[in-house]
Amino acid sequence: MNQAIGVQDLSHSFGGKIVLDHLDFQVEKGEIFGLLGPSGAGKTTLIRILTGQLKATAGSCAVLGVSSADMTGRQYRQIGMMMDHLGLYERMSCYDNLRFYQMLDGRKSRDIKALLEQVGLGRPEKRRS
């Protein structure tokens, strides 16, 4: 298998607005590939689908032979990811942010609720970052 990324007939819509429209492409292992386009072209949406953060409306995609929807910490450690906005998701609670990064790491190292309580963030599931 020489394919690093495979995208087949991938589409995504937000509230009826088509952002990705039947996208097809492959990236071979070792190939350098970039996404270029103006704001609103769908670059971030595509990356979020490829990394399993967002589910596609239609079509399929795989990274290193694993469906993006089924990726685990093992796959994330193989591909590496860099988040925008300092790596925190403002619409997610502190708890959900930490749980997300724990999932990327692929192991359960500590109890998130206990850690947040320890630093004074009681009821962390209700608080936003």
VOGU-3710 file (C-alpha; in Angstrom, 3 decimals, decimal comma):
1> mnqaigvqdl> 0,000/0,000/0,000  1,624/3,252/-1,152  -1,382/5,481/-0,592  -1,129/7,874/2,349  -4,479/9,609/1,733  -7,404/8,431/-0,369  -10,516/10,537/-0,928  -13,431/9,188/-2,976  -16,529/11,143/-3,964  -16,283/13,220/-0,773
11> shsfggkivl> -18,972/15,851/-0,214  -19,933/17,993/2,734  -22,645/20,570/3,330  -23,415/22,989/6,131  -27,106/23,844/6,313  -27,675/23,147/2,636  -24,560/25,037/1,488  -22,222/22,683/-0,370  -18,641/23,151/0,827  -17,031/20,039/-0,690
21> dhldfqvekg> -18,553/18,715/-3,899  -17,607/15,154/-4,964  -13,903/15,495/-4,224  -11,562/12,736/-5,478  -7,797/12,563/-4,985  -4,988/10,392/-3,686  -1,690/11,267/-2,041  1,018/8,647/-2,260  3,421/8,003/0,621  6,382/10,359/0,343
31> eifgllgpsg> 4,513/12,766/-1,923  4,347/16,440/-0,964  0,799/17,758/-1,179  -0,672/21,129/-0,305  -4,156/22,599/-0,066  -4,451/26,052/-1,576  -7,517/28,213/-1,972  -9,298/31,307/-0,772  -11,103/31,575/2,533  -14,263/29,478/2,406
41> agkttliril> -12,949/27,063/-0,233  -13,294/24,062/2,109  -9,668/23,476/3,142  -10,357/23,373/6,882  -13,488/21,278/6,377  -11,454/18,738/4,390  -8,741/18,568/7,053  -11,349/18,109/9,780  -12,930/15,246/7,837  -9,548/13,633/7,120
51> tgqlkatags> -8,636/13,764/10,810  -11,985/12,404/11,994  -13,099/15,630/13,678  -16,037/15,996/11,290  -18,153/13,417/9,493  -18,554/13,814/5,730  -22,033/14,221/4,280  -21,161/11,693/1,543  -18,212/9,767/0,168  -15,250/8,286/1,969
61> cavlgvssad> -11,683/8,996/2,892  -8,834/7,075/4,462  -5,483/7,980/5,934  -2,787/5,280/5,908  -5,432/2,740/4,960  -7,765/3,534/7,865  -11,129/5,215/7,375  -10,978/8,720/8,832  -14,110/7,958/10,843  -12,314/5,043/12,552
71> mtgrqyrqig> -9,005/6,699/13,415  -7,558/6,151/16,868  -4,638/7,551/18,813  -2,363/5,106/16,987  -3,116/6,700/13,614  -2,886/10,235/15,009  0,605/9,485/16,302  1,588/8,294/12,810  0,361/11,343/10,913  0,856/14,213/13,345
81> mmmdhlglye> -1,565/17,096/13,537  -1,183/20,789/14,186  -4,252/22,636/15,381  -5,027/26,269/14,757  -6,069/28,742/17,473  -3,481/27,651/20,061  -4,788/24,096/20,033  -7,911/24,815/22,087  -11,436/24,595/20,815  -13,407/27,518/22,197
91> rmscydnlrf> -16,776/25,855/21,660  -15,698/22,845/23,699  -15,517/22,679/27,487  -12,189/22,292/29,288  -13,138/18,677/29,911  -13,897/18,015/26,221  -10,646/19,675/25,101  -8,614/17,482/27,446  -10,578/14,367/26,475  -9,927/15,127/22,776
101> yqmldgrksr> -6,174/15,396/23,316  -6,202/12,308/25,506  -7,859/10,439/22,625  -5,161/11,733/20,229  -2,528/10,395/22,591  -4,246/7,002/22,493  -4,148/6,210/26,169  -6,021/6,996/29,329  -3,380/8,433/31,584  -5,311/10,336/34,263
111> dikalleqvg> -8,856/11,061/35,343  -9,701/14,362/33,609  -12,411/15,392/36,082  -10,066/14,885/39,021  -7,328/16,899/37,316  -9,670/19,797/36,600  -10,979/19,727/40,168  -7,383/19,848/41,394  -6,782/23,142/39,550  -10,058/24,704/40,696
121> lgrpekrrs> -12,260/24,071/37,685  -15,186/22,413/39,455  -17,904/20,987/37,220  -15,499/21,101/34,245  -18,031/19,601/31,841  -20,075/22,806/32,171  -17,246/25,313/31,743  -15,918/26,528/28,446  -12,238/27,083/27,641
//
